[in-house]
């Protein structure tokens, strides 16, 4: 797909789509619960959520889609498949959450991966699972196989790797027969996402989460054999990660956007976008779960520590590119392991549009200019790069042409339609 965006701004109201991070977790807990769960949210056909739903279906869950969300009939743990083929596609969340769960269930399985997912790391999660009695191997580069049943015991993971490893283990360990501990060593970089997991866990369990914190580590004490209990009905939160694109769009001069359906009390780490834009001088208002951001005054550069908010980096760079002064992005090296090398593709994309972005080992340096020019860019198959280019087009004097624009389907399939509804003039060519 090729999208051509014409010069001009946007204004209007956007309803936040359901949080992909929250939906992954709720779907998995619902599929592991003792009885059916009605999972309410405004329909999401994000490819990553479909991957998780398809994998859970392959394990025996029944997931029905309606206008209200999902109706989830859980996996029958007494009738598990002998061999399961799990289509993770490009979803790192699906693989990292479900690998420990499948091992805890004792299902022999093949995780089928696509895109850059086979290249993305699994260490040290893989070694901990192996230590717990699991055999892991690659039959071909894009298929990860697992065999065996995870044993209860003591497990340790560093806190400065993907929080998805930690969340996956927290989901899996209550399924085991015996008690276990999960020690997470400091520093913990994505504590908000771990808290999202423990909150969802609490909604599906009568068990209190026993947690001990010291300066060196956090230890989760997990009682085995308790499983999960369905709350019968549960609602997914609005997504701060994808709402960030609209908040940043509104912060660019000449634009005015309102967003509904976001919880200011959410544990989602990317809620930090609100504070960052305020620190950059953005004009934001918050009242009754309605956020408004207006590009009345020019934002200014700042320093951003991306350790806990790596997904915000591309779109914040689009704002920084037309902010006064300089912006430094640091501690963002994990972006090199996403759907693309996002440090490289962010710099390349914005520079192709006329920005002044320099890449370094673990971050980016942006020298703000008055306006961007425009040009042709490739999403490199990365949904966040495609959406960043869409936001950057609001600051461009000429057309912006985005190839591989269909990449948005991974997390936000309606992104281009929503941008169009906000008044952005564009030409969508599905054949390209």
Number of C-alpha atoms within 10 A of each C-alpha: 13 17 21 20 26 19 18 17 22 21 19 15 18 19 16 20 24 25 21 23 20 19 23 22 25 22 24 23 26 30 27 28 24 20 17 22 24 21 21 19 20 17 14 21 15 17 20 23 22 19 23 26 26 20 24 27 19 19 26 19 23 18 22 12 13 12 10 13 18 21 20 27 21 25 22 16 15 6 9 17 16 10 14 20 17 27 23 28 23 20 23 22 24 28 27 23 24 27 25 28 24 22 27 25 19 21 20 20 24 23 21 21 21 15 15 18 19 19 14 13 14 15 12 15 24 19 14 18 23 17 14 19 15 22 18 17 14 13 10 10 12 18 20 19 20 24 19 20 20 27 20 21 16 15 19 18 22 19 20 16 19 22 24 21 25 25 23 25 25 23 24 24 31 25 22 24 16 15 18 19 19 20 22 21 17 16 15 19 18 20 17 19 22 22 15 19 26 18 15 18 23 15 17 22 19 12 16 12 15 11 13 11 12 9 8 11 18 19 19 19 20 24 21 17 13 17 21 23 21 20 17 16 12 17 16 21 21 24 24 29 24 23 24 23 24 27 27 28 32 29 29 28 21 18 21 23 22 20 20 18 19 22 17 17 7 15 16 25 21 21 22 17 21 20 12 15 22 16 15 20 18 26 19 19 13 13 9 10 11 17 21 20 26 22 20 15 14 18 24 20 22 19 14 18 14 20 18 20 21 21 21 23 24 25 27 24 27 30 30 29 30 27 27 17 15 19 24 18 23 19 17 23 18 18 23 17 15 18 22 20 16 26 25 16 21 28 21 19 27 26 19 18 25 17 26 20 22 17 16 13 11 15 23 23 20 26 18 24 16 13 18 24 18 26 21 14 22 19 23 19 19 23 22 28 27 29 25 25 27 26 24 29 30 29 26 23 16 17 19 25 23 26 20 19 29 22 22 22 16 20 22 23 17 15 20 21 12 16 23 15 15 18 13 21 15 18 13 16 12 11 6 11
